[in-house]
Each structure stands twice: as structure tokens, then as C-alpha cells.
Amino acid sequence: MELGDAPTIGARSVSDAPSGVFPEGMPARESFEKLRAGWDADAAKNVIATVNSLTDEELEGAAGDALVAAYPDMMSAMLSGESMRGLDGVTRRDAVRAAVAVEVGCALAAEADRDAALSDAREQLADAKRQEENLSAERKKLADAVAELKERRDAAREGGEWDKLSELSSELAATEGQLDNVYERWFASWRKMIDADSAVVKARQESYTRLIAQVRDMGGGLDAKTAFAPRSSRDGKKLVQDVSRLYPTAWNETFSDPANNRVKMVLVNDAMGASLTESGVYFHVSSRGKDGSSVGELRVVNRGEKGLNEATACHEMMHRMERTVPGLVGVEQAFLRYRARDSDYAPLYPNYAGKDAPEGYSDSFPRAYAGRIYDTPYPYAFEVMSVGVEHLFYGNKGDLSGEDDRDGTPSSADSEYRGFVLGVLASL
């Protein structure tokens, strides 16, 4: 399950934070109002605790009715009785949790956008890009001059113009020296730009995890002794442990719980991509151990930039979390049902056909792949969260804020989607 590269073919544009009125009798109404006014960690904690503590009976009663009334557009789509392929069976609990996740996450995201360290990192990246662009233009200009001088020198040689040949040869040598000097400066500026981009990624990760940590414990909780099967790759285990810093501690603990089986790490040198599996329930890649038992594998890329490896592992770890974090698949299904209400089930990429071509609801997601549906008897995995964490933490195809989009690419700005991903990490 990899992040698709084709452009979105979505039906609508959704990028606004939640709006509307909180009705009388709504649980934790005051905390909801505080959160709507700006990030408030205590209010967020109260909202999350209150909603998660509601029983099914309470959700079907007045408390649930008030929560549904607070988000009429979302709820009407999430709880619609209309059959949608792969998106039937959304419960009121799923829908309420998904809407609350958007509310909490949008407030958190707005606070992250005011992070001074992240702002400084983005300014340094912008400066590095400008310097690289200027030196790149100077380098091209000198390269063109060198090419022209070579043509004139060769013409002088063929024409027997020896004085002119000597003059042009000297000028060419001087220009090539200038080009070498500019190339060295350009290469240094390019490395500086790469480092600055990495600094933005790090600052973004630190900003989001710092704010989520005001609501719940983040990082830690992953126990290598119980999480990984014997003879697991040392590098693979380290990669998963590094990425675990981006996940809630409670999630990492369920990842490690022996009751959820163990994950064997395998490094792959000859293919891009990854597959995270666990035995007994669902497999991306299944295999058998020497004793005949099922085993799971996490295949990670053993080449390229560390950030690419991490982003891929982070994506696949989210699929693992879908199998171990209660309610995660349900809220994904509810949110996707809401976002898919104005789009049709269809191939996600027009130019990609065949048996394994991904299908689903592209909606207006910055990457159409986020709307993928798997043709299974019951929902076991979606791509909303796995693609979402890649966007948020690594900026793959944009970071959903629009701030760190790459030049020449469609905007990734989607406040609602960003809020949902952050809110799920904070609340489930």
C-alpha cells in the first residue's frame, strides 16, 4: 500500500475547519466552545474523555442527538442509509468520534501553524531555495557560455585562425574555472537546501507531537522483546522504533502486545515500497515459519534517503495500528463516507487499469489514493490515515497545510483532512 503519484481526480474541494452551533444539552459544550475559540489542551482532554466515555445507550439518546446536531453536514453523510461500496455499517459512535477528531485536530493544527520554530525553519528553507535558484541560474549561464566558447574555438582551429584560437582558449579556460567555482557553490547551496527541508520536516513533527502530548503520552511504549519476532533485522527494528515516536504511547503498546502477534522485520534491497503484516488476522504479505506457523513481515527499503524509509514505515505502521487500535477503522470509514458523498466509486487513476488497479472514492483528497477501498467482505483497512500521516509528518506530496507544497505541484491544503488525522492521533 504505497502513496500514489497520480494527481487527484476529486469531485469537490474541502478545506475548511468545522463550523456551526453547539446545541443546548451537548456534552462538554463549554469545552467544545473553548476549543473552537483556540487551542486549549484542557478543553481538548475534556472533550475527548467525555465523548469516549459515552455508552452506546447515551450515544443513541439525547447526548448523541446533540452531538449529531452540532455537525449536521458530516453526520447526515456519515449516517446516511444509502449503500456505498465499502462504506456501509458506520455506527453513531464512529461518526461522533470522526467529527470530534476533526474538531480537536483543526484546533491543534491552527496552534501548530503559530509555532515559532516551524516558522523559522520554513524561512530558512525559503532562503536556501532562493540561493540555490540564483546559483543554478548563474551556473546555467556560465555553462551556456562555455558551450559557445568551445564552438568558436573549434571554428577558429578549423579556419586556421591561430591568434584567435589562442585568445578563445584562454577565455574558455577562465570561464570553465568560473563554472567550476559556481558549481561548488551551487552544490553547497543544494546541500543546504536539502538540510533546510529536513529541518522543516523535523520542526513539523516536533510541533505536532508536542501539542498532541499535551493531551496524551506520545512515543515510547514499543517493546522490542514482544513486538518483533526472533531473527528480526536489527536495522528494520530500529526503523520501526524510530518512527514509533510519532505515534501515541498507547498505540505503540498495543503494537507490542503479544496478543496482537509479533512482527518480523525483513530488509529488501531490490524494491521500493513496504508491507506491514501480522499473523492470524490479515496479511499484506503472508509466509510460513519453519514450524508451519504464520508469520508477519515488515519489508522496508534499504536504500535512498532515511526520510523516505521512515515515511514508508510510518505509512505501514498505521495499517498495523488499524488492526490493534479499537475504533480506528470505524472512524476512517465514517470520515471517508462523509468525504465520498459527492464522488463515485471508480478507478483512482485513469491511466492505471488492470486487476490490481486501486479503486475507491477520490473526493478532493490531495492524493487520490487516500480514498482507496479494498474489495473485502468487511472493512479491515483504509488509506485515509496511512496516507495522512505521510502528509503530516513527512510532507509527502504536501503537508495538508499548503505551506510546504513543492513548486509546480497542486496545493495540498486540506484543513479538514489534516484536522481529522491529528484528531484521531490525539483522541483514539
Salt bridges, closest charged atoms under 4 A:
ASP5 OD1 - LYS397 NZ 3.13
GLU24 OE2 - ARG29 NH1 2.69
GLU30 OE2 - LYS34 NZ 3.95
GLU33 OE2 - ARG29 NE 3.13
ASP42 OD1 - LYS45 NZ 3.80
ASP56 OD1 - ARG93 NH2 2.93
ASP65 OD1 - ARG92 NH1 2.82
ASP88 OD1 - ARG337 NH1 3.45
GLU103 OE1 - ARG36 NH2 2.69
GLU111 OE1 - ARG114 NH2 2.92
ASP113 OD2 - ARG418 NH2 2.87
ASP115 OD2 - ARG210 NH2 2.84
ASP127 OD1 - ARG130 NH2 2.08
ASP144 OD2 - LYS140 NZ 3.07
ASP154 OD1 - ARG153 NH2 3.21
ASP154 OD1 - ARG157 NH1 3.16
GLU176 OE2 - LYS150 NZ 3.97
ASP195 OD1 - ARG191 NH2 3.97
ASP242 OD2 - LYS238 NZ 2.98
GLU278 OE1 - ARG320 NH1 3.71
GLU278 OE2 - ARG323 NE 3.65
GLU297 OE1 - ARG299 NE 3.19
GLU310 OE1 - ARG245 NH2 3.25
GLU310 OE2 - LYS306 NZ 2.45
GLU322 OE1 - HIS319 ND1 2.84
ASP342 OD2 - ARG12 NE 3.62
ASP363 OD1 - ARG12 NE 3.19
ASP363 OD2 - ARG339 NE 2.72
ASP375 OD2 - ARG85 NH2 3.57
GLU383 OE1 - HIS315 NE2 3.16
GLU383 OE2 - HIS319 NE2 3.24
GLU390 OE2 - HIS315 ND1 2.54
ASP399 OD2 - ARG122 NH2 3.14
ASP399 OD2 - ARG204 NE 3.28
ASP404 OD1 - ARG122 NE 2.96
ASP404 OD2 - ARG204 NH2 2.79
ASP414 OD2 - ARG339 NH2 2.74
GLU416 OE1 - ARG339 NH1 3.26
